[in-house]
């Protein structure tokens, strides 16, 4: 009996809540989902802050609809994401979803959105298949794919830095696979010779065995981030390998939060992303200053914040364009997104729903006493397919641990 | 266990009414609760009967889940072949793990299952070619059978409710059987049971494999409910969640684990609407419950009913 009584109580309260949340049709309800608790809460909090700024700028209403925003915590867990998305759809009457943020949660969100038809603007989540092989009509992305910035970087490393043999050390999971995949494709096309890949499990803190047996090359790339990246960076310098080979990084390696700990040794470190906190464009500075005014100058807005900000604006712009919250017009407005005034620089969505945008090659420099990533070169209108034809690109297998081939003389690169 | 017919009737009534009365979200929460109730049941069979606290029951669910995902999505097997294979694979793992753990007791059992569970988790995470690694495998859908779409939350609920109820009734039967009593006896005094000529290790091994099979069934439902399979359900936090639910509800009783899961799911769904710090609120509730009712809610209610029954007979 006790079990049934508890079930009843649960049921009644759930009913009461459902009634409480039934709402009028003249609101547009945006559900924002990201990891605001757990190990990855940094990314979720950044997104939340970016969205809060966008909410303030957009105001209370759009196209005669009141804007209502609810934040959901994904806990960085795909299972929780599916659960929260179900709550948005069937309990809270959400009209548009912004997020998720992380790779695996983005794929979970995509899988759910495909069946539900919910207009979804994925923010920072970077697996390329979200807008490629597994794409869904109702899902677009405000951010990037892992390979996208690296198309530009691979070319730059050969043409400007003159490195032709790269030794890569990276975290063993799909995001770094995709980063080095994009890198290799353009690196080889630009005349590079080889990239030797050495993978280590995430959470490795001792790199002595890797560093002691590091093959020779023109440069070393660390393809990863976070505490693993910091440990690698420090040991790389402790071992004195920096005297022999310069160190370059994957997109998140020289994250501004890690720079103070890396110290001056990081100066001159290079990487690439569609965003750089050292940008000096008018749009970016306005965004950064407004962000600082709202959240304090100690918090630098990073890519997840900007992508959250942009994703929210894309959602609101789409409702404005559609003049209603009806799914079909909202989705077609979303897919036609063009944002010439985004903080990161102008972009528009390609036919597959991913931004075609500037990629900045950046270098760690000291500015006003702090270390920041300053863009030194801009590649304009880089798409998620790099220079390749979308259909041909997608016909290749997805990047993995050892694909694409590491030797540029491999016949794969002749056909590409 | 004394007279639980009213509980069973009440439960059937709730399970019948739930999908008819409640909204979509409550139905999906009901699905989640039943899946985790099965995992908590699997945990409780070992914890309540043998004093074996396992941290790898969710791993068996994960193994069957991954088998469904890999065979169904990557190799395109039909669901009719995938589901039994998935349960068999998980049971095979349970056999191996059972052989490894059968001689261990209490803390060493806990540590062994922790290690085994973490190994499976690491495998799911790092065997990228097979499991998709961190990104997992998506696009797992229930088949259409005789024109019935089992992906519909309410139809899925009906199927899951029948299976869950049958599993619980099966375990109820087990608890009442000689085998169930033997397990209790082993927990109380292993030496005496051995002296009486009972095959202690065999009994424990069989219980372990049975518990693994229950979790395997939960895993099949889990993966079809989510539509995706990722390493997260195999993580330590999920194992601890199941342990918490079982302890909260009362792992020594049959219905306690289900009660614990229902309370935790309801708390999560309700509290997370109001605050991001829901884990803290839930933690506090748990702390109080376990401090005040160390034997679990179900046993407290059971005692309460006993006392009422006693006072009723006394006053008459």
Interface residues (C-beta under 8 A of the other chain):
Chain A: X1 X2 X3 X4 X5 X6 X7 X8 X10 X11 X13 X14 X15 X17 X18 X36 X37 X71 X72 X73 X77 X78 X79 X82 X83 X86 X87 X89 X90 X91 X103 X104 X107 X108 X110 X111 X112 X115 X127 X134 X172 X173 X174 X175 X177 X201 X400 X401
Chain B: X6 X7 X10 X11 X13 X14 X18 X21 X22 X23 X24 X25 X26 X28 X29 X32 X125 X126 X128 X129 X132 X133 X134 X135 X136 X138 X139 X151 X226 X227 X228 X230 X232 X233 X255 X258 X259 X262 X263 X266 X269 X270 X272 X273 X276 X277 X278 X279 X297 X298 X301
